[in-house]
Amino acid sequence: MNGIAVKVEGLGKRYRIGAAPQKARGVAGALKNAVVSPFTYLRRSLREAAPDEVIWAVKDVTFEVPPGQVVGIIGRNGAGKTTLLKILSRITDPSEGRVDIYGRVGCLLAVGTGFHPELTGRENVYLNGAVMGMKKAEINARFEEIVEFAEVAKFIDTPVKYYSSGMFVRLGFSVAAHLEPEILIVDEVLAVGDVGFQKKCLGKMGSVAGEGRTVLLVSHNMEAILGLCQRALWIDGGQLSVDGPSEEVVRAYTQASMDLAGEGYFLADEAREGDGRLRFTGVSLRDGQGRPLEAAACGEPLEIAISYKTQGEEVRHVSVWLWIKNHLNREIICLYTRLTGEDFDRLPPGGQLVCRVPRLPLPPGTYLLDLNARVAGVQADRVRDAARLEVAPGDFFGTGKALDNVGDLLCDHGWRLEA
């Protein structure tokens, strides 16, 4: 190794976009498409794409990573982070530029990446090891540790197509982390696992980093980035916006996210997660009397009004929740219809959902809101950083004093002396 583990120069990946072909109607239409489609594709491929037919997922990205460095990659949904990792993992070819990788790579980019669904967990462990260039004896030496970490011993000889998403993630991460790659690439798939497993994975990545191996980690968890990474890359619109110490990059990214959220709370259609049966369209903040707010006050009532639309018909069995996040992008408060027993049995095609907080328990500061909705147990929509919540000093305890600098949360309490 020559002092560089990963070298990226002028990297770009573009995709050609356009209207999807119309579906054939009937047997005659299907036969016509079968004959015409190859010529249509060839003509379209030879024709130079117009600017509005091309989207650059990654554009002109250049950086180097020395061996043993842990690098966090942050950015909004759709910024190009996953595309970048796919190129580094040799899953996707770049449209321009080049990538040089010096060392054996282990990666976990999506649930079940590198797994064959018909093979058992045991067979997939050996398959992944072979793909990484490991000998059978090396895999044998680590097999029991892999299975124990993944907590799938009971199902290790079951085809992985029967695994839950959580089991997929546990085994996939365990394989990627324990087969001792010199470069470990991990995307935000850890969000699928439970909280205990996420902590377990973060601890393992910390030990991997302590062993001098190179780690590239994409995450929306700013505390994980700050705790594990000496350096961070902020990807914005497919380009490298900021590269530097993780504290500086996280601070710049978080401030930009808050500024963007503060520009207005109309929610665009891009960067969404879910099947779209319900879509959030806007957020507004109101006081206890329903009047619009620019800033809430700690200890005062707050209403969060969330506009939504469906695909033209009512939806049934809807649960809605939002996370309030602090300046580190850490989720600190969950407001959830299921927690209060107020899931919606049915919702009309459009309307507004209102969440009321009787006494806001947040100290002064700037916060971000994530919105989530499930319809009949299936993710319908998720919007990260949907709105900004400004909290001003307020008299939370009724003492006549406005509070400031009192920790992360406020809690009703009292004191007394007992002899």
SEDRENFI-325481 format. One record per residue (C-alpha): x, y, z; residue in one letter. Coordinates in steps of 0.1 Angstrom, whole numbers, plus 5000, padded with zeros to 4 digits. Layout:
N
XYZa;...
***
This chain:
419
500050005000m;501450344990n;500050575017g;496650605000i;493750365005a;491150534982v;491850784955k;489050954936v;489751194907e;487151394888g;484451134894l;481151174877g;478050954872k;475251064849r;471950904841y;469750964811r;466151034820i;463051054799g;459450934796a;458850574803a;457750364774p;454050304772q;452749964781k;451549744753a;447849684749r;446849334738g;448849074719v;449249294688a;450749574709g;453149344726a;454349204693l;454749554679k;456849674709n;459049364706a;459949454671v;460249834674v;461849874709s;465349764700p;465450014671f;464050284693t;466650214720y;469450224694l;468250554679r;467950704714r;471450584724s;473050724693l;471351064696r;473151314718e;471051364750a;469651714756a;470651884788p;467251824803d;467451454796e;470651404818v;470951404855i;474351394873w;474051184904a;477751254911v;479751534894k;483451624895d;484251464929v;487951444940t;489451334973f;491951094988e;491650875019v;494850745037p;494950405052p;493350375087g;491250685084q;487550685092v;485550915069v;481951005073g;479851095043i;476851315049i;474251505029g;470451515023r;468551235006n;469251224969g;472551414972a;474551124956g;476050954986k;474850604978t;475850644941t;479350744952l;479650434974l;478350214946k;481150344924i;483750294951l;482449934956s;482649854919r;478949794917i;478450094893t;480850224867d;481550594866p;480650804836s;483851004840e;486951024862g;488650734880r;488750554913v;491850374926d;491350134956i;494349994974y;493149694995g;490449445000r;486949595002v;484049485023g;480749675018c;477149685030l;475149915009l;471649765011a;469749495028v;471049165013g;473849314992t;475949034979g;473648764991f;472048494969h;468448444981p;468448064973e;471648004994l;471647955031t;473148195055g;476147965059r;476647935021e;476348315017n;479048375044v;481448155024y;480348314991l;481048665003n;484348565017g;485348414984a;484348724965v;486548924988m;489448684979g;489648505012m;490648145016k;488247885031k;490547845062a;490348225069e;486548215067i;486447905089n;488448085116a;485948365118r;482648185110f;481448125146e;482248485155e;480248605125i;477248395134v;477348495171e;477548865163f;474648845138a;472448645163e;471248415135v;472648075147a;469147915146k;468648005110f;472147985096i;471247685074d;468047835062t;467848005027p;468248375032v;465148445011k;463248355042y;465148605064y;463548925077s;465149255068s;466649275103g;468248935099m;469549035065f;471149345080v;472649165110r;474248895089l;475349125061g;477049365085f;478649085104s;480148935073v;481349275061a;482949365094a;484449025105h;486048915073l;488749175079e;488549395048p;491249655046e;488549905035i;484949885050l;482150075031i;478850105050v;475750285039d;472750395061e;471350045061v;471850015099l;468750225103a;466849905095v;468149725126g;466849775161d;468450025185v;470449755204g;471949625171f;472749975159q;474750035190k;476449705185k;477349785149c;478750135159l;480849965185g;482249715160k;483049995135m;484850175163g;486949855169s;487549815132v;488750175130a;490950115160g;492649825142e;493850065115g;491449975088r;489850235065t;486150305069v;483750505047l;480450555065l;477350715052v;474950825080s;472251075090h;473251015126n;475551315133m;476551175167e;477850855150a;479751075125i;481251285153l;482050985175g;483650755149l;485050985122c;488051205122q;486951355088r;483751405070a;482751475034l;479551675027w;477951574994i;475451824980d;473751794947g;476251524936g;479251744943q;481751764972l;480652074991s;482952055022v;485851825031d;487451865065g;487451765102p;484051605111s;483151875137e;483552155112e;481651975084v;478751865106v;478452215119r;478252355084a;475852095071y;473552125101t;473352505098q;472652475060a;469952225067s;468352455092m;468552755069d;466952545041l;464152425063a;463552785074g;463052905038e;459552765038g;457652455047y;456152355014f;457452005008l;458751914974a;458251564959d;461951464957e;463951284983a;461051094997r;460750745011e;457650525010g;455050404985d;453350734981g;449750634991r;449950935015l;452251235009r;453051525032f;452751855014t;453452125041g;454052205077v;453052505098s;453552605134l;450852755156r;450352865191d;447752745216g;445052965200q;445852845164g;447753165154r;450853125131p;454153115149l;457653225138e;459153085171a;457652875198a;458452935235a;459552675259c;456752585283g;454052725260e;451452525239p;452552435204l;450552305174e;452252145145i;449952135115a;450851885087i;449151905053s;448851585033y;447351445001k;446551084989t;446350934955q;442751044951g;441050814976e;440750775013e;443350565032v;442750335061r;444750255093h;447150545092v;449850605119s;451750935118v;454751045138w;457351315138l;460851335153w;462251655168i;465951665162k;468651885179n;471652055163h;473551725160l;470651575140n;469951355170r;466251245174e;465351365209i;461451375210i;459051135192c;455451255187l;453550945176y;449850865171t;450350505182r;451950605215l;448850815224t;446350565209g;445250805182e;446050625150d;443650735122f;441150465111d;440550655079r;441650975063l;440051165033p;442051235001p;443451555015g;443551755047g;445551865077q;446751665107l;447451865139v;449751755167c;449351955199r;452051975226v;450552125257p;453852245272r;456952245249l;459752085269p;462552225248l;465152485259p;465852775235p;467552675202g;466952555167t;465552215159y;464552015128l;461451805122l;461251465104d;457851345092l;456750985089n;453550805079a;452450445076r;449350315059v;448249965070a;451649915084g;453550005052v;455750305049q;453850565029a;456050875033d;459150995051r;460551345049v;463851425066r;464451795077d;460951885067a;460752205088a;462652415113r;461452475148l;462752785165e;462352785203v;462653105223a;463253145260p;460153095281g;458953065317d;458652685318f;458452655356f;456352955362g;458953135382t;458953455362g;462353375348k;462953295311a;465152985308l;468352945288d;471252695287n;469552425307v;470452105289g;468651915261d;465151875276l;463052045303l;461151825329c;458451915354d;459851855389h;459951985424g;462051975456w;461451925493r;463351855525l;462651545545e;464151505580a;
***
